[in-house]
Amino acid sequence: MPNHRTELLVATLLIFACALSSYGRNQKEVTRNFDRTMALPEGRQLRVESKFGEVKVRGVSQRDVVVHAVIRTAAGNPAEAEELAGKVRIEVEQTPSGVSIRTVYPERNNGWLGFKNSSYSVNFDITYPESAPLEIRNEFGEVQASECKGGSRIVNGHGALVLRNGKGIQNLENSFGSVEVAGNDGDVSVNNSNGTITISDVTGRVNVKDRFGRISVTKAGQGATIVNNNGAVTLTDAGGASSISNSFGAVNANGIRGDLTVRGSNGALEAHNVTGWASLTNSFGAISASEIGKSVEITGSNGAARASRIGGTVTVRTSFGATEIQDAGGVDVTSGNGAVKAIGVRGAAKVHTSFGGITIENVSGPVEASNSNGSITVTSNASGGCQPINLKTTFGPIKLALPANANYNVSAATSFGGIHTEFPVTVAGQTNSESIQGKIGNGGCELKITDSNGRIDIVKR
């Protein structure tokens, strides 16, 4: 059974809801236009300060600032709306730094439950000399700036911020609204929170910081620096060294003409088509890299690591995830609790893991592989029939395939498993089914295989 307190609360909420629903219906609206033109001396700036409305600014080839504004007010009756409209002021004046435009609203007297049946807004449409520096500060409304060729400083809140076809250094800041930059000849810096960021066609460098929003940057002529939290990051076609830091969101970087550094967590990380080197760090997410011109460093945990078509060495430090590498200049992998597979290694291969198998195929350089609780399989392409090889595992078989013209000093031993070889071995000293020491071919490079509880096979390719 509902008590008296519950009934009173329900009744109060119903009254409040009825008041809100009738708020908009009872308003009477008044619209008033404002127009002003003022000369802006060369080298001076335009400054706009407003709130509760839209601000549109466009650069043109003229020396005057042309201001058009629409003032809207609403109140309980036409007389009150007219009175309120008369109290909204737009101040346009010359200052030592240039031309200043400012909106001044009357003070609000709050009524019952903090509301009064009145509202107001001012929407600006401004043209100004395109080469002049621009500064805008706005709240609770969208800001659009285009053809701004003298650089800008724009700060907005609770509304979208859009910049198109600019030139010079652009500094943009927003909160609780998206930011879009489409075309700028110069550097762009964006600081946002609780809103997405989309940037494209910037000839200079892009610097971006955001939280609780997705970031997309395309065509950053001088590279990009991106810091984000709680949102995905995409960087495409960057013309210089770039860095990305992100948490709780995926990262995708593609087409970087320079070096790349990425630090991520709690999301997948991908890097493709990088002309320089790449350093990729992640936790609780997979790491994938391809078409990297130089070396790649991968540091991860709790996620798979994949790399393909790498010009230099792939260095991997990971745990709790498989590692797969294909077509690399070299391989250096330390893993825990994950299998390692490397196919097509043009240089040296050094691999250590535990609780997962190791597979190295078509390796041309020296090989060093150690494992715990897993097998090792190696196929060597050693030129001249000789590259040092050292393989060691416990609780798993070892299989090594060598070129037919192989030349090695062999030392192989196992326990609880036999040794089988397809190569004639010139034995030095005593041998048995679990130990061999001697030469394959003319000898030369060291071939050492140590196993426990597993079979050893040395076969011809």
N, C-alpha and C positions, 0 to 999 in steps of 0.2 A: 504494500500500500504506500503511495507517495505521501510524504509528510508535508507540513506547511512550508518548510524552507524550500523544498523542491518545487512546489507549486509557485512560490514567489519568484524563484529563479527563472522558470519557464515563462511566466508572465512578463518579466522584465526583458528577456530576450526577444519575445514576440513584439513588444513595444519598440525595441531598438531596431528590429528588422523592418517594421512598418515605417519608422522614421527614415531609414536609409532608402527604402523603395520610393518614398514620396519626395525625397530630396531633389532628384533631377527633374521630376515632373513639374514641380512648383516654381522652378527658376524661370525668369524672364531675361533674355539675352540682348545685349547691346554691342554693336560692332562699330569701331571707329578707326579710320586710317590715319597714318602719320607718314609724312614725306619731308625729307630734308636733304640738301646737297651742300657739301663743304669741300673746299680744296684741300688736298693733302700734299704738302711740299715734298719734293724728291728726297729720298733717304729717310723719311719719317715713317712711323708705323701706324697701323690701324688697330685699335683695341676695342673689343666688344665684351661687355659684361651684362649678363642677363640670366633669367631663370623662368621657369613655368612657360616654356614655349619653344618653338623651333627657330633655329638660326641658320640661314642660308647665306653664304658669302661666296662671291665669284669675282676672280680677277679679270680685268679687261684693260685694253690699251687706252687709258684716259688718266687724267690727273685728279679727278674729283672722286669723292666718296658719295655715292647716291644711296640714301637710306629709304626703304619703304617698309613700313611695319603695319600690322593689323592688330589692334587692341580689342580683345573680347572680354566682356564682363557679364556676369549673370547674378541676379539677386531675386528676392521674393516678389518684387514688383518692378515695373519699368523705371519708376523714379529712383529707386535705390540702385538699379543697374546703371542709370545715367550718372548718378552721383559718384558711384564707384569708378566708372570710366574716367571721370574728371580727375580722380585722384591718382590714376596711373600715369606716371611721367616717363618720358624718354628724353634723356639729356644727351645732346650731341655738341661737343665743344672742341676747340683747339687746345692742345696741351703742348708743353715743351717737347714731348716725344712724338707728337703727331695728332691724330684725331681719335677722340674717345667717344664711344657710344655706350650709354648705361641706362638700364631700366630700373626705375624706382617704384616699388609697390607700396600701397598704404599699409599701416599696421592692422593686423586682424584682431578683432575682439571675439574670442571664442564664446559660443553659446552653450546650450544644454548638451551634455556629454561631449564637450569639446568641438562641436560642429556649429557652423553658422550657414544659413542658406544663401551663400554667396561664393563666387569663384571668379578668377581672372587669368588671362594669359596674354602673351605678346609673341607674335611670330614675325621674324625679321627676314627680309630679302634685300641683300646689300651687294652692290658692285663697288669695286675699288681699284686703284692702280695695281696691276698684277705684280709689279716688281717690288712693292712695298712689303716689309715684314708684317706678319699678321699675328695677333694674339686674341684668343677667344676664351672666355670663361662662362660656362653655362651649367644649369642644373634643371633636371626634370623636363627634358626636351631633346629632340634630335639636333645634331649639328652636321651641316654639310658644307664642305669647302672645296672649291674647284678652281683650277687655273691659278693657283697661288704660287707665284714664281720667286717670291722673296723669302721663302722659309716661313715657318709658323711655330707657335706654341699654343696648343689647344687643350683645354681641360674641361671635361664634361662629366656629368653624373646622371644616372637614371635615364639614359637615352642613347640611341645609336650615335656613333661618330663616323663620318664618311669623308675621306679625302681623295680627290681625283685629279689627275693631270697636274701634279705639282712640280716645283723645282726648288732646290736648296735644301737646307736641313729642316726636317719636319719632326717636331717633338709632340707626341700625342699622349693624352692620359684620359682614362675613362674608368667608370665603375658602374656595375649593374646595367651594362649595355654593350652591344657589340662594337667592334672597330673594324673598318674596312679601308684599305689603301689600295687604289688602283692607278698605278703610274706615278712615279716621281723620279726626277732627274737629280739625285743627291741621296744623302743618308736619311734613314727613317728610324725613329725610336718610338716604341709604343709600350706603355705601362697600363695594364688593364686588370680588372678583377670582376669575377662573376659575369663574364661575357666572352663570346668568341672573338678571335682576331683572324682576319683574312687580308693578306698582303700579296700584291702581284706587281711585276714590272717595275722594279726599283733598280736604278743604275748604280747606286751607292751601296753602303753597308746597311743591313737591317739588324736592329737590336730590339728584342721583344721580351717582355716579362708579363706573365698572366697567372691567374689562379682561378680554378673553377670555370674553365672554358677551353674550347678547342682552338688550336693554333694551326693555320695553314699559310705557308710562305712559298711563293712561286716566283722564280726569276729574281733572285737577289744578286745584283751584278758584282758586288764586292764581298759576298759571303754573308753569313748571319750568325748572331748569337741569340739563342732562345732559352729562356728559363720558364718552366711551367709547372703547375701543380694541379692534379685532379682534372686532366684533360688530355686528349690525344694531340700529338704534334706531327705535322707533315712539312718537310722541307724538300722542295723540288727545284733543280736548276739553280745552284748557287755558284757564283763565279770566283769564289775565294775560300780560304780556310774558314770552317764553320764549327760551331759547338752547340750542343743541345743538352739541357738538363731537364729531366721530367720525373714526376712521381705520380703513380696511380693513373697511368695512361700509356697507350702505345706510342711508339716513335717510328716514323718512316722517313728516311733520308735517301734521296735519289738524284743523281746527276750533280755531284759536288766536284768542282774543278779546283781542287786543293786538298788539304788535310781535313779530317773530320774527327771530332771527339764527341761521344755521346755517353751520358750518364743517366740511366733510367732505373725504375723500380716498379714492380707491380703492373707490368704490361709488356707485350711483345716489342722487340727492337729489331728494325731492319735497316740495313745500309747497302745501297747498290750504286754502281757506276761512280766510283770515287777515284780521281786521278792520283791522289797522294796516298798517305797512310791513313789508317783508321784505328781509333782506340774506342772500344765498345764495352761498356760495363752495365750489368743489369742484375736484378734479383727478382725472383718470382715471375719470370717470364723468359721466353725463348729469345735467342739472338741469332740473326741471320745476316750474312754478308756475302756479296757477290760482285764480280767485276771491280776489284780494288787494285789500283795500279801498283802500289807498294805493299808494305807489310801490314798485317792486321793483328791487333792485340784484343783478345776477347776475355773478359772476366765476368763470370756468371755464377749463379747458384739457383738451384731449384728450377732449371729450365734447360732445354736442349740448346746446343751451339752448332751452327751450320755455316760453312764457308765454301765458296766455289769460285774458280777462276781468279786466283789471287797472284799478283806479280811477285811478291816477296814471301816472307815466312809468316805462317799463321801460328800465333802463340795463344794458347787457350789455358786458362785456369778456371776450373769449374767443379761443381759438386752436384750430385743428385740430378744428372741429366746426361743424355747421350751426346756425343760429339761426332759430326760428320764433315769431312773435308774432301773436296775434289778439285784437282788441278791447282796445285800450289807450288811456290818456289821452295818451300821448306815447311816442316811441321814440328812444333814444340808444344806438347799437350801434357798437362797434369790434371787428372780427373779423379773424382771419387764417386763410387756408386753409379757408374755409367759406362756403357760401351763406347769404344773409339773406333771409327772407321775412316781411313785416309786412302784415297785413290788418286793416283797420278801425282807423285811428289817428285819434283825435278831436282831437289837438293836433299839435305839431310832430314831424317825423321827421328824425333825423340818423343817417346810416348810412355806415360805411366798412368795406370788406373787400377782400380780394385772393384771387385764385384761386377765385372762386365768384360766381355771379350775385346781383344784388340785385333783389327784387320788393317794391314797396310799393303796396298797393291800398287805395282808399277812404280816402285821407288828407285831413283837413280843414285842417290847418295848414301852415306853411312846410315845405319839403323841402330837405335838403342830403344828397346822396348821391355818394360817390366810390368808385371801384373800380379794380382792376388785374386785367387778364386775366379779365374777366367782363362780362356784360351788365348793363344797368339798365333796369327796367320800372317806371313810376310811373303810377298812376291817381289824379288829384286830384279831391277834392270841394270845392274852395275856395269858401267862401261869398262872395257878391258878385262871384264870378268872378275873384278875385285873391288869391294868397298867394305870397310869394317862393319861387322854385325854382332850385336850383343843382345841376346834374348833370355828373359828369365821370368818364370811364373811358378805358381803353386796351385795345385788342384785344377789343372787344365792341360790339354795337349798343346804342343807346339808344332807348327808346320811351316817349313821354309822352302820356297821355290827359288832356284838360282839359274842363271844362264848356263847353257851347256858347256861354255868355255870357262867356267868358274875356276878360280885359283885361290885357295884359302888354307890357312893353318887352323885346323879344326880341334875344338875342345868341347865335347858334348857329354852331359851326364844327366841321369834321371833316376828316380826311385819309384818303384811300383808302376813301371811302364817301360817298354822296350824302346830301342832306337833303330830306325830303318832309314837307309840312304840308298838313292839311286846312283850315286857317284862312287867310283872306285876310290878308296881311301888308303893311302900309304901310311901304315900304322907305325907309330913310334911307341915302343914299349908294349905292355900287356893291355888287352881289351877284353870286354865282356858285353853282354847284351844291354847293359845299362850305362856303359861308359866307353867313349871313343876319344883318342887323341892321335892326330896324324895330319896328312896333307890331302887336299883335293886339288888335282892338277899339279901345278908347280908351287903351290903354296903362296904365301905373300901376306895378304890381309888377315886380320884376326876374325875368326868365326867362333863365338862362344855361346853355347846354349846350355842353360841350367833349368831343370824342371824337378818338380816334386809331384808325385801322384799323377803323372801324365805321360803319354807317349810322345816321342820326338820323331818327326819325319823330315828328311832332307831330300827334296825331289828336284828333277829337271823341269824347267819351264816348258 
